[in-house]
Each structure stands twice: as C-alpha cells, then as structure tokens.
Amino acid sequence: MNRLQWMQIFARVVDMQSFSRAAESLSLPPSRVTRAVKELEAFLGVRLLQRTTRHISLTADGTLYYDHCRRLLADIEAVEASFPGSAGQPRGRLRVDMTLSLARLVVLPSIKDFQSRFPDVELTLTMSDRTVELVQEGVDCVIRAGTPEDSPTLVAKRIGAFDWVTCASPEYLEHHGTPTSLEDLADHHAVGYLWSRTGRSLEWNFVVNGENRSIRMRERLIVNDTDAYVTCGLEGLGLIRPGSYMVQQHLASGRLRRVLADYAAPAAPLSVLYPRNRHLSPTVRAFVDWVGDVVRKAEAGWRLEGI
C-alpha cells in the first residue's frame, strides 16, 4: 500500500470518526484500515490518532497532517477531473439523502435516466427528514426543503421551490365544515408534522397584508413522515398543509380539496446541500446538476391554478 492510499484511508477515518465506518465506505476489511493507519504512523514516526473503545480523536500532529492531507487529496482530485479521460468522469459510490415523498414522487421516476447517463456510479438513496451529519455518516449530499441555515462547512444550491397547500378530504369537510378565513381555523383540528430539528410539530405560516402570521393548530395526531402525513389527510383525520408536489394528483382527482387558497405563504425552496470543498467531485456535481434539471421540469406540474 502506497502513501497516497494511507492518506486516503487516514482522512476517511477522521471524517467518519470510525475505523469500521471508514472501512465500509471504502469497501475494505476493517483490519486493513487499522493496519494502514498504523503503518502511516510508523512511517511518519508520530501518533496521529488517540484511540479509545468509544471514540477517536486527532493528536496535535494528527491535526496538522490531516489538514495537509485534505488539501493534497482535493488537489489531486481536481487535477484528475480536469482531464477528459476516465479519471474525470462520474464514477464510484454516491450516497444521497432526501425525504421519502420527494424520492417517490420526483426522483425515482426519473432515476433510470441518471443511471443510463452515468453507468459507473453506484447510487445509494436513503430517505429521511432529519438533520444528517454528511461527513460523519458518509453522505455525499442531501436534498432538503426550506431556507437552509448558514453553514461554514456546507454549500446549499437551490434547485427549485414548491407551495404550501392547506387541504382536507371531502369527508373531513363534510363533518367539520370548510374554513374560509384564518379565524375559522380555531374551530378545526389538523394533523401535525413533527419537525426533527426542534422535536415539535410545525406551525402554519401565512402572509396577511404583507406580514407573516403563525398559527398553532389543534392536533389530535402527529406524524414524522411526509407520506404518512398526506395519508392522514386522505383518511379524513384532519386538515393538512403539505407541499404542492405531494398532493397535486390528489387535488386533481378530488380526493383532497384545497381550502384557504387566498391565504398564501412564501414558496418553500428545495436545495441540495453538500460539503464545502474547494473542488466538487465530478460524481457529486453530476448528480446535483441532474437532480436540478429533474426538479425544474417537475415544477410546472406543481402549480395549482384552477384547483
């Protein structure tokens, strides 16, 4: 094993804070990863990592060496990507996280196109709505709704937007009436959506006369999955306020009915987030560009004129 391989393995161990996770992400036996770090330390004549049964941490020498490793590895990747040969082509493993509803309704129906364009990419899609530690969990990028928080370690690239839609099933509206103003919401109950960042259900935000107005709904049921949230609305369990892309087909078929259409809210952006490196890998760049095109083409179908 050469020094470049040692550096790559060492950097991955530090990034993922785990020998076993680093081994899994590199498709190497754990023993080989452990041996590579020990050989690197022996070659340099210093200890790079402090190891305990629960965690690892960098020594002072390890911190200095890691910083140089990251810069050198990024420069090598950038040089390789600048050539038209196979080194600059999207290839290898790519792990992407997004919500289940976005994957099911938008991304997966088009995924064959990505695979045909980039046959050397091995794509892993995970579905969640929680905060993902990209580097530590070995995730290359995530797609999230809402305004991204400023981060010194992440880049957020906007790829589209959708509207929030207040709606309910005909069964619910038949039993509880149709709200025609925000004041009417006091006489209704909603299905709550549990937001992973706060551990609380989301308030409903509207724009009234140019000002934001937040309403805390009465909730008999709270869920933490977007597909489950829409299903609860379809079953007449309460008012819901999902993204337009989640319910456009149900509104068109009449299984859900839109209410309070005159009370809008700012469109919710969709963004791809990925680690802030000086040089974005060709594989991540290919997916970011591809999924941006997919979302932009799908946006036309999310418009709710006439519904």
Disulfide bonds with the S-S distance in Angstrom:
none
